[in-house]
Amino acid sequence: MTGSNPASLTGASKLPSKSSPLGPSPFRQLLPVTLCIISFATVLSILIIYMDTTAWEYAN
């Protein structure tokens, strides 16, 4: 069998590589940090809203 490499069977070796010689863009490097901050802010705001409504239930 000449093509034991799966990439050679599909012709993927002929496709251009997705990584540029300059490396990933600065926006792509900041994406995990941005997603982490957005996730943290979402969870924190949901927690604050939950605690606020729970406090109102016990106050009445």
All heavy atoms as TSV, in Angstrom:
chain	resi	resn	atom	element	x	y	z
A	1	MET	N	N	0.858	-1.177	0.000
A	1	MET	CA	C	0.000	0.000	0.000
A	1	MET	C	C	0.897	1.230	0.000
A	1	MET	O	O	1.721	1.434	0.882
A	1	MET	CB	C	-0.904	-0.059	1.225
A	1	MET	CG	C	-1.866	1.062	1.295
A	1	MET	SD	S	-3.091	0.648	2.549
A	1	MET	CE	C	-4.016	2.109	2.508
A	2	THR	N	N	0.707	2.090	-0.963
A	2	THR	CA	C	1.585	3.249	-1.095
A	2	THR	C	C	1.183	4.394	-0.195
A	2	THR	O	O	2.014	5.151	0.250
A	2	THR	CB	C	1.589	3.751	-2.552
A	2	THR	OG1	O	0.251	4.090	-2.891
A	2	THR	CG2	C	2.116	2.689	-3.490
A	3	GLY	N	N	-0.091	4.534	0.114
A	3	GLY	CA	C	-0.543	5.688	0.890
A	3	GLY	C	C	-0.992	5.290	2.277
A	3	GLY	O	O	-2.173	5.306	2.574
A	4	SER	N	N	-0.099	4.920	3.149
A	4	SER	CA	C	-0.482	4.568	4.513
A	4	SER	C	C	-0.778	5.810	5.346
A	4	SER	O	O	-1.414	5.737	6.381
A	4	SER	CB	C	0.630	3.753	5.176
A	4	SER	OG	O	1.805	4.527	5.244
A	5	ASN	N	N	-0.316	6.971	4.876
A	5	ASN	CA	C	-0.593	8.220	5.567
A	5	ASN	C	C	-2.000	8.685	5.196
A	5	ASN	O	O	-2.320	8.822	4.027
A	5	ASN	CB	C	0.443	9.270	5.147
A	5	ASN	CG	C	0.307	10.566	5.914
A	5	ASN	OD1	O	-0.515	10.669	6.817
A	5	ASN	ND2	N	1.092	11.542	5.544
A	6	PRO	N	N	-2.887	8.919	6.178
A	6	PRO	CA	C	-4.259	9.341	5.855
A	6	PRO	C	C	-4.307	10.664	5.096
A	6	PRO	O	O	-5.204	10.895	4.316
A	6	PRO	CB	C	-4.942	9.480	7.210
A	6	PRO	CG	C	-4.114	8.699	8.157
A	6	PRO	CD	C	-2.733	8.708	7.601
A	7	ALA	N	N	-3.336	11.542	5.326
A	7	ALA	CA	C	-3.334	12.819	4.623
A	7	ALA	C	C	-3.079	12.622	3.138
A	7	ALA	O	O	-3.589	13.362	2.306
A	7	ALA	CB	C	-2.287	13.749	5.226
A	8	SER	N	N	-2.291	11.614	2.788
A	8	SER	CA	C	-2.022	11.388	1.378
A	8	SER	C	C	-3.223	10.766	0.682
A	8	SER	O	O	-3.386	10.912	-0.518
A	8	SER	CB	C	-0.781	10.502	1.211
A	8	SER	OG	O	-1.050	9.203	1.733
A	9	LEU	N	N	-4.076	10.064	1.440
A	9	LEU	CA	C	-5.263	9.471	0.840
A	9	LEU	C	C	-6.291	10.533	0.490
A	9	LEU	O	O	-6.976	10.427	-0.531
A	9	LEU	CB	C	-5.889	8.454	1.804
A	9	LEU	CG	C	-5.064	7.202	2.102
A	9	LEU	CD1	C	-5.745	6.381	3.174
A	9	LEU	CD2	C	-4.860	6.389	0.842
A	10	THR	N	N	-6.418	11.544	1.308
A	10	THR	CA	C	-7.425	12.573	1.064
A	10	THR	C	C	-6.880	13.733	0.234
A	10	THR	O	O	-7.624	14.609	-0.157
A	10	THR	CB	C	-7.959	13.133	2.395
A	10	THR	OG1	O	-6.865	13.665	3.129
A	10	THR	CG2	C	-8.620	12.045	3.206
A	11	GLY	N	N	-5.607	13.771	0.018
A	11	GLY	CA	C	-5.006	14.876	-0.716
A	11	GLY	C	C	-4.808	16.102	0.138
A	11	GLY	O	O	-4.676	17.205	-0.367
A	12	ALA	N	N	-4.792	15.944	1.466
A	12	ALA	CA	C	-4.650	17.084	2.361
A	12	ALA	C	C	-3.246	17.668	2.306
A	12	ALA	O	O	-3.035	18.814	2.679
A	12	ALA	CB	C	-4.980	16.675	3.792
A	13	SER	N	N	-2.294	16.871	1.844
A	13	SER	CA	C	-0.931	17.396	1.782
A	13	SER	C	C	-0.789	18.472	0.705
A	13	SER	O	O	0.147	19.254	0.732
A	13	SER	CB	C	0.057	16.262	1.516
A	13	SER	OG	O	-0.260	15.648	0.280
A	14	LYS	N	N	-1.742	18.534	-0.222
A	14	LYS	CA	C	-1.682	19.530	-1.286
A	14	LYS	C	C	-2.315	20.858	-0.880
A	14	LYS	O	O	-2.136	21.855	-1.549
A	14	LYS	CB	C	-2.391	18.994	-2.532
A	14	LYS	CG	C	-1.738	17.769	-3.115
A	14	LYS	CD	C	-2.526	17.233	-4.270
A	14	LYS	CE	C	-1.921	15.933	-4.779
A	14	LYS	NZ	N	-2.735	15.344	-5.834
A	15	LEU	N	N	-3.075	20.845	0.216
A	15	LEU	CA	C	-3.736	22.072	0.666
A	15	LEU	C	C	-2.725	23.009	1.309
A	15	LEU	O	O	-1.771	22.556	1.937
A	15	LEU	CB	C	-4.835	21.748	1.677
A	15	LEU	CG	C	-6.004	20.918	1.151
A	15	LEU	CD1	C	-6.937	20.551	2.272
A	15	LEU	CD2	C	-6.730	21.667	0.061
A	16	PRO	N	N	-2.919	24.310	1.184
A	16	PRO	CA	C	-1.998	25.240	1.848
A	16	PRO	C	C	-2.177	25.184	3.355
A	16	PRO	O	O	-3.265	24.939	3.861
A	16	PRO	CB	C	-2.396	26.611	1.296
A	16	PRO	CG	C	-3.803	26.434	0.849
A	16	PRO	CD	C	-3.939	24.999	0.415
A	17	SER	N	N	-1.098	25.416	4.058
A	17	SER	CA	C	-1.171	25.387	5.516
A	17	SER	C	C	-1.898	26.625	6.014
A	17	SER	O	O	-1.803	27.702	5.431
A	17	SER	CB	C	0.222	25.320	6.133
A	17	SER	OG	O	0.950	26.489	5.816
A	18	LYS	N	N	-2.601	26.477	7.140
A	18	LYS	CA	C	-3.385	27.584	7.674
A	18	LYS	C	C	-2.542	28.549	8.486
A	18	LYS	O	O	-2.930	29.676	8.700
A	18	LYS	CB	C	-4.530	27.052	8.528
A	18	LYS	CG	C	-5.566	26.322	7.722
A	18	LYS	CD	C	-6.718	25.887	8.572
A	18	LYS	CE	C	-7.762	25.182	7.726
A	18	LYS	NZ	N	-8.912	24.760	8.504
A	19	SER	N	N	-1.406	28.094	8.975
A	19	SER	CA	C	-0.570	28.990	9.776
A	19	SER	C	C	0.317	29.815	8.857
A	19	SER	O	O	0.954	29.297	7.956
A	19	SER	CB	C	0.283	28.188	10.758
A	19	SER	OG	O	1.160	27.347	10.043
A	20	SER	N	N	0.343	31.098	9.107
A	20	SER	CA	C	1.171	31.970	8.302
A	20	SER	C	C	2.597	31.940	8.832
A	20	SER	O	O	2.830	31.571	9.984
A	20	SER	CB	C	0.624	33.404	8.347
A	20	SER	OG	O	0.726	33.901	9.662
A	21	PRO	N	N	3.569	32.329	8.055
A	21	PRO	CA	C	4.948	32.324	8.540
A	21	PRO	C	C	5.180	33.343	9.653
A	21	PRO	O	O	6.148	33.250	10.383
A	21	PRO	CB	C	5.773	32.658	7.301
A	21	PRO	CG	C	4.826	33.227	6.321
A	21	PRO	CD	C	3.468	32.681	6.651
A	22	LEU	N	N	4.272	34.293	9.800
A	22	LEU	CA	C	4.425	35.299	10.840
A	22	LEU	C	C	3.887	34.843	12.185
A	22	LEU	O	O	4.064	35.531	13.184
A	22	LEU	CB	C	3.711	36.594	10.425
A	22	LEU	CG	C	4.208	37.253	9.141
A	22	LEU	CD1	C	3.337	38.446	8.801
A	22	LEU	CD2	C	5.654	37.670	9.279
A	23	GLY	N	N	3.199	33.717	12.232
A	23	GLY	CA	C	2.604	33.238	13.462
A	23	GLY	C	C	1.162	33.667	13.556
A	23	GLY	O	O	0.630	34.333	12.674
A	24	PRO	N	N	0.496	33.276	14.644
A	24	PRO	CA	C	-0.912	33.652	14.790
A	24	PRO	C	C	-1.070	35.158	14.978
A	24	PRO	O	O	-0.194	35.830	15.501
A	24	PRO	CB	C	-1.369	32.883	16.035
A	24	PRO	CG	C	-0.129	32.516	16.749
A	24	PRO	CD	C	0.961	32.441	15.733
A	25	SER	N	N	-2.215	35.638	14.562
A	25	SER	CA	C	-2.466	37.072	14.665
A	25	SER	C	C	-2.625	37.465	16.139
A	25	SER	O	O	-2.957	36.634	16.976
A	25	SER	CB	C	-3.728	37.436	13.894
A	25	SER	OG	O	-4.852	36.879	14.536
A	26	PRO	N	N	-2.406	38.731	16.463
A	26	PRO	CA	C	-2.569	39.171	17.856
A	26	PRO	C	C	-3.983	38.974	18.378
A	26	PRO	O	O	-4.182	38.706	19.551
A	26	PRO	CB	C	-2.215	40.659	17.815
A	26	PRO	CG	C	-1.439	40.854	16.570
A	26	PRO	CD	C	-1.871	39.787	15.625
A	27	PHE	N	N	-4.986	39.094	17.503
A	27	PHE	CA	C	-6.359	38.881	17.930
A	27	PHE	C	C	-6.589	37.436	18.321
A	27	PHE	O	O	-7.285	37.141	19.275
A	27	PHE	CB	C	-7.335	39.282	16.820
A	27	PHE	CG	C	-7.270	40.743	16.493
A	27	PHE	CD1	C	-6.798	41.169	15.271
A	27	PHE	CD2	C	-7.673	41.682	17.421
A	27	PHE	CE1	C	-6.737	42.519	14.983
A	27	PHE	CE2	C	-7.614	43.029	17.136
A	27	PHE	CZ	C	-7.137	43.450	15.908
A	28	ARG	N	N	-5.981	36.509	17.592
A	28	ARG	CA	C	-6.122	35.094	17.922
A	28	ARG	C	C	-5.408	34.765	19.222
A	28	ARG	O	O	-5.829	33.886	19.967
A	28	ARG	CB	C	-5.575	34.239	16.786
A	28	ARG	CG	C	-5.858	32.761	16.951
A	28	ARG	CD	C	-5.485	31.996	15.720
A	28	ARG	NE	N	-6.382	32.286	14.631
A	28	ARG	CZ	C	-7.382	31.493	14.267
A	28	ARG	NH1	N	-7.593	30.387	14.909
A	28	ARG	NH2	N	-8.150	31.803	13.264
A	29	GLN	N	N	-4.338	35.467	19.526
A	29	GLN	CA	C	-3.629	35.240	20.778
A	29	GLN	C	C	-4.428	35.776	21.962
A	29	GLN	O	O	-4.353	35.231	23.066
A	29	GLN	CB	C	-2.258	35.904	20.750
A	29	GLN	CG	C	-1.283	35.213	19.807
A	29	GLN	CD	C	0.041	35.934	19.724
A	29	GLN	OE1	O	0.155	37.077	20.161
A	29	GLN	NE2	N	1.029	35.282	19.152
A	30	LEU	N	N	-5.210	36.836	21.757
A	30	LEU	CA	C	-5.999	37.418	22.840
A	30	LEU	C	C	-7.352	36.738	23.022
A	30	LEU	O	O	-8.052	37.023	23.997
A	30	LEU	CB	C	-6.228	38.906	22.578
A	30	LEU	CG	C	-5.003	39.796	22.736
A	30	LEU	CD1	C	-5.353	41.220	22.346
A	30	LEU	CD2	C	-4.483	39.752	24.150
A	31	LEU	N	N	-7.727	35.858	22.117
A	31	LEU	CA	C	-9.039	35.224	22.186
A	31	LEU	C	C	-9.256	34.418	23.462
A	31	LEU	O	O	-10.304	34.581	24.102
A	31	LEU	CB	C	-9.251	34.359	20.941
A	31	LEU	CG	C	-10.638	33.780	20.731
A	31	LEU	CD1	C	-11.651	34.899	20.586
A	31	LEU	CD2	C	-10.651	32.895	19.514
A	32	PRO	N	N	-8.332	33.573	23.914
A	32	PRO	CA	C	-8.584	32.838	25.159
A	32	PRO	C	C	-8.724	33.749	26.378
A	32	PRO	O	O	-9.568	33.511	27.245
A	32	PRO	CB	C	-7.359	31.935	25.308
A	32	PRO	CG	C	-6.785	31.827	23.954
A	32	PRO	CD	C	-7.104	33.104	23.265
A	33	VAL	N	N	-7.929	34.805	26.437
A	33	VAL	CA	C	-8.008	35.739	27.559
A	33	VAL	C	C	-9.354	36.452	27.545
A	33	VAL	O	O	-10.012	36.603	28.585
A	33	VAL	CB	C	-6.839	36.747	27.504
A	33	VAL	CG1	C	-6.964	37.774	28.602
A	33	VAL	CG2	C	-5.511	36.033	27.584
A	34	THR	N	N	-9.781	36.869	26.383
A	34	THR	CA	C	-11.066	37.560	26.252
A	34	THR	C	C	-12.222	36.643	26.645
A	34	THR	O	O	-13.137	37.061	27.367
A	34	THR	CB	C	-11.249	38.054	24.807
A	34	THR	OG1	O	-10.121	38.842	24.438
A	34	THR	CG2	C	-12.503	38.870	24.660
A	35	LEU	N	N	-12.184	35.396	26.181
A	35	LEU	CA	C	-13.246	34.461	26.529
A	35	LEU	C	C	-13.264	34.160	28.024
A	35	LEU	O	O	-14.333	34.007	28.617
A	35	LEU	CB	C	-13.083	33.164	25.736
A	35	LEU	CG	C	-13.372	33.268	24.236
A	35	LEU	CD1	C	-13.100	31.936	23.555
A	35	LEU	CD2	C	-14.800	33.691	23.998
A	36	CYS	N	N	-12.100	34.099	28.641
A	36	CYS	CA	C	-12.023	33.856	30.081
A	36	CYS	C	C	-12.641	35.021	30.851
A	36	CYS	O	O	-13.401	34.813	31.803
A	36	CYS	CB	C	-10.573	33.643	30.493
A	36	CYS	SG	S	-10.360	33.328	32.243
A	37	ILE	N	N	-12.329	36.241	30.451
A	37	ILE	CA	C	-12.876	37.419	31.141
A	37	ILE	C	C	-14.386	37.493	30.961
A	37	ILE	O	O	-15.125	37.780	31.917
A	37	ILE	CB	C	-12.173	38.700	30.634
A	37	ILE	CG1	C	-10.718	38.701	31.094
A	37	ILE	CG2	C	-12.892	39.943	31.099
A	37	ILE	CD1	C	-9.881	39.798	30.495
A	38	ILE	N	N	-14.872	37.229	29.756
A	38	ILE	CA	C	-16.311	37.267	29.506
A	38	ILE	C	C	-17.020	36.183	30.305
A	38	ILE	O	O	-18.081	36.423	30.899
A	38	ILE	CB	C	-16.597	37.132	27.991
A	38	ILE	CG1	C	-16.137	38.398	27.263
A	38	ILE	CG2	C	-18.069	36.856	27.731
A	38	ILE	CD1	C	-16.218	38.304	25.769
A	39	SER	N	N	-16.437	34.994	30.363
A	39	SER	CA	C	-17.046	33.908	31.135
A	39	SER	C	C	-17.072	34.244	32.622
A	39	SER	O	O	-18.081	34.010	33.306
A	39	SER	CB	C	-16.266	32.604	30.919
A	39	SER	OG	O	-16.268	32.250	29.565
A	40	PHE	N	N	-15.983	34.788	33.134
A	40	PHE	CA	C	-15.925	35.158	34.545
A	40	PHE	C	C	-16.961	36.228	34.875
A	40	PHE	O	O	-17.654	36.152	35.885
A	40	PHE	CB	C	-14.515	35.652	34.891
A	40	PHE	CG	C	-14.367	36.085	36.312
A	40	PHE	CD1	C	-14.287	35.156	37.334
A	40	PHE	CD2	C	-14.315	37.437	36.632
A	40	PHE	CE1	C	-14.148	35.557	38.656
A	40	PHE	CE2	C	-14.183	37.849	37.941
A	40	PHE	CZ	C	-14.099	36.906	38.959
A	41	ALA	N	N	-17.077	37.236	34.021
A	41	ALA	CA	C	-18.045	38.305	34.261
A	41	ALA	C	C	-19.469	37.775	34.200
A	41	ALA	O	O	-20.334	38.198	34.990
A	41	ALA	CB	C	-17.845	39.416	33.234
A	42	THR	N	N	-19.747	36.845	33.301
A	42	THR	CA	C	-21.088	36.277	33.199
A	42	THR	C	C	-21.444	35.486	34.453
A	42	THR	O	O	-22.533	35.658	35.027
A	42	THR	CB	C	-21.181	35.366	31.959
A	42	THR	OG1	O	-20.837	36.128	30.798
A	42	THR	CG2	C	-22.568	34.784	31.801
A	43	VAL	N	N	-20.531	34.624	34.889
A	43	VAL	CA	C	-20.794	33.818	36.080
A	43	VAL	C	C	-20.935	34.704	37.315
A	43	VAL	O	O	-21.820	34.501	38.149
A	43	VAL	CB	C	-19.682	32.766	36.265
A	43	VAL	CG1	C	-19.786	32.079	37.612
A	43	VAL	CG2	C	-19.738	31.742	35.149
A	44	LEU	N	N	-20.093	35.711	37.427
A	44	LEU	CA	C	-20.154	36.604	38.586
A	44	LEU	C	C	-21.461	37.396	38.612
A	44	LEU	O	O	-22.075	37.558	39.665
A	44	LEU	CB	C	-18.956	37.547	38.578
A	44	LEU	CG	C	-18.699	38.317	39.862
A	44	LEU	CD1	C	-18.332	37.357	40.984
A	44	LEU	CD2	C	-17.592	39.320	39.662
A	45	SER	N	N	-21.897	37.871	37.453
A	45	SER	CA	C	-23.140	38.634	37.428
A	45	SER	C	C	-24.344	37.746	37.726
A	45	SER	O	O	-25.279	38.169	38.418
A	45	SER	CB	C	-23.309	39.336	36.083
A	45	SER	OG	O	-23.373	38.381	35.041
A	46	ILE	N	N	-24.333	36.506	37.244
A	46	ILE	CA	C	-25.424	35.588	37.570
A	46	ILE	C	C	-25.427	35.297	39.071
A	46	ILE	O	O	-26.488	35.244	39.707
A	46	ILE	CB	C	-25.295	34.294	36.738
A	46	ILE	CG1	C	-25.632	34.589	35.282
A	46	ILE	CG2	C	-26.208	33.204	37.280
A	46	ILE	CD1	C	-25.371	33.439	34.349
A	47	LEU	N	N	-24.263	35.126	39.651
A	47	LEU	CA	C	-24.176	34.873	41.089
A	47	LEU	C	C	-24.687	36.065	41.897
A	47	LEU	O	O	-25.419	35.893	42.873
A	47	LEU	CB	C	-22.731	34.562	41.467
A	47	LEU	CG	C	-22.466	34.261	42.938
A	47	LEU	CD1	C	-23.175	32.989	43.353
A	47	LEU	CD2	C	-20.983	34.160	43.196
A	48	ILE	N	N	-24.346	37.264	41.496
A	48	ILE	CA	C	-24.804	38.462	42.210
A	48	ILE	C	C	-26.318	38.600	42.100
A	48	ILE	O	O	-27.002	38.909	43.088
A	48	ILE	CB	C	-24.075	39.714	41.681
A	48	ILE	CG1	C	-22.612	39.676	42.116
A	48	ILE	CG2	C	-24.748	40.983	42.139
A	48	ILE	CD1	C	-21.754	40.754	41.514
A	49	ILE	N	N	-26.860	38.365	40.919
A	49	ILE	CA	C	-28.315	38.449	40.747
A	49	ILE	C	C	-29.011	37.392	41.597
A	49	ILE	O	O	-30.023	37.660	42.256
A	49	ILE	CB	C	-28.690	38.307	39.257
A	49	ILE	CG1	C	-28.213	39.538	38.485
A	49	ILE	CG2	C	-30.191	38.096	39.081
A	49	ILE	CD1	C	-28.306	39.399	36.986
A	50	TYR	N	N	-28.473	36.183	41.640
A	50	TYR	CA	C	-29.065	35.127	42.446
A	50	TYR	C	C	-29.016	35.482	43.933
A	50	TYR	O	O	-29.993	35.300	44.658
A	50	TYR	CB	C	-28.337	33.803	42.187
A	50	TYR	CG	C	-28.740	32.713	43.140
A	50	TYR	CD1	C	-29.959	32.071	43.002
A	50	TYR	CD2	C	-27.902	32.345	44.193
A	50	TYR	CE1	C	-30.353	31.081	43.882
A	50	TYR	CE2	C	-28.288	31.353	45.084
A	50	TYR	CZ	C	-29.505	30.726	44.924
A	50	TYR	OH	O	-29.883	29.761	45.800
A	51	MET	N	N	-27.874	35.983	44.383
A	51	MET	CA	C	-27.750	36.339	45.799
A	51	MET	C	C	-28.689	37.493	46.157
A	51	MET	O	O	-29.257	37.522	47.250
A	51	MET	CB	C	-26.297	36.708	46.136
A	51	MET	CG	C	-25.388	35.519	46.112
A	51	MET	SD	S	-23.646	35.778	46.542
A	51	MET	CE	C	-23.458	37.494	46.688
A	52	ASP	N	N	-28.861	38.421	45.239
A	52	ASP	CA	C	-29.737	39.562	45.499
A	52	ASP	C	C	-31.190	39.119	45.617
A	52	ASP	O	O	-31.909	39.535	46.535
A	52	ASP	CB	C	-29.572	40.595	44.386
A	52	ASP	CG	C	-30.259	41.906	44.708
A	52	ASP	OD1	O	-30.215	42.304	45.893
A	52	ASP	OD2	O	-30.825	42.519	43.794
A	53	THR	N	N	-31.636	38.267	44.705
A	53	THR	CA	C	-33.024	37.803	44.775
A	53	THR	C	C	-33.239	36.909	45.988
A	53	THR	O	O	-34.315	36.934	46.588
A	53	THR	CB	C	-33.410	37.040	43.499
A	53	THR	OG1	O	-32.478	35.987	43.282
A	53	THR	CG2	C	-33.414	37.959	42.288
A	54	THR	N	N	-32.254	36.130	46.368
A	54	THR	CA	C	-32.382	35.291	47.553
A	54	THR	C	C	-32.469	36.153	48.809
A	54	THR	O	O	-33.255	35.857	49.727
A	54	THR	CB	C	-31.195	34.323	47.659
A	54	THR	OG1	O	-31.096	33.572	46.446
A	54	THR	CG2	C	-31.364	33.358	48.806
A	55	ALA	N	N	-31.701	37.220	48.865
A	55	ALA	CA	C	-31.751	38.115	50.023
A	55	ALA	C	C	-33.112	38.804	50.124
A	55	ALA	O	O	-33.619	39.010	51.221
A	55	ALA	CB	C	-30.637	39.153	49.921
A	56	TRP	N	N	-33.695	39.156	48.983
A	56	TRP	CA	C	-35.018	39.784	49.015
A	56	TRP	C	C	-36.074	38.813	49.506
A	56	TRP	O	O	-37.032	39.189	50.177
A	56	TRP	CB	C	-35.395	40.294	47.613
A	56	TRP	CG	C	-34.859	41.653	47.344
A	56	TRP	CD1	C	-33.799	41.975	46.547
A	56	TRP	CD2	C	-35.343	42.893	47.873
A	56	TRP	NE1	N	-33.606	43.325	46.551
A	56	TRP	CE2	C	-34.542	43.921	47.357
A	56	TRP	CE3	C	-36.379	43.228	48.730
A	56	TRP	CZ2	C	-34.729	45.249	47.673
A	56	TRP	CZ3	C	-36.587	44.550	49.038
A	56	TRP	CH2	C	-35.758	45.550	48.509
A	57	GLU	N	N	-35.940	37.535	49.178
A	57	GLU	CA	C	-36.916	36.548	49.647
A	57	GLU	C	C	-36.855	36.401	51.155
A	57	GLU	O	O	-37.879	36.256	51.819
A	57	GLU	CB	C	-36.651	35.205	48.972
A	57	GLU	CG	C	-37.008	35.181	47.497
A	57	GLU	CD	C	-36.619	33.875	46.828
A	57	GLU	OE1	O	-36.148	32.952	47.529
A	57	GLU	OE2	O	-36.770	33.773	45.615
A	58	TYR	N	N	-35.677	36.410	51.713
A	58	TYR	CA	C	-35.536	36.251	53.171
A	58	TYR	C	C	-35.825	37.544	53.920
A	58	TYR	O	O	-36.135	37.510	55.112
A	58	TYR	CB	C	-34.132	35.740	53.516
A	58	TYR	CG	C	-33.964	34.276	53.199
A	58	TYR	CD1	C	-33.115	33.863	52.187
A	58	TYR	CD2	C	-34.669	33.302	53.911
A	58	TYR	CE1	C	-32.952	32.523	51.896
A	58	TYR	CE2	C	-34.509	31.966	53.627
A	58	TYR	CZ	C	-33.651	31.572	52.619
A	58	TYR	OH	O	-33.503	30.250	52.336
A	59	ALA	N	N	-35.731	38.677	53.240
A	59	ALA	CA	C	-35.989	39.953	53.908
A	59	ALA	C	C	-37.495	40.163	54.112
A	59	ALA	O	O	-37.895	40.857	55.052
A	59	ALA	CB	C	-35.412	41.096	53.100
A	60	ASN	N	N	-38.293	39.599	53.251
A	60	ASN	CA	C	-39.753	39.819	53.351
A	60	ASN	C	C	-40.384	38.847	54.323
A	60	ASN	O	O	-40.138	37.760	54.487
A	60	ASN	CB	C	-40.421	39.697	51.977
A	60	ASN	CG	C	-39.996	40.860	51.109
A	60	ASN	OD1	O	-39.696	41.933	51.617
A	60	ASN	ND2	N	-40.002	40.649	49.807
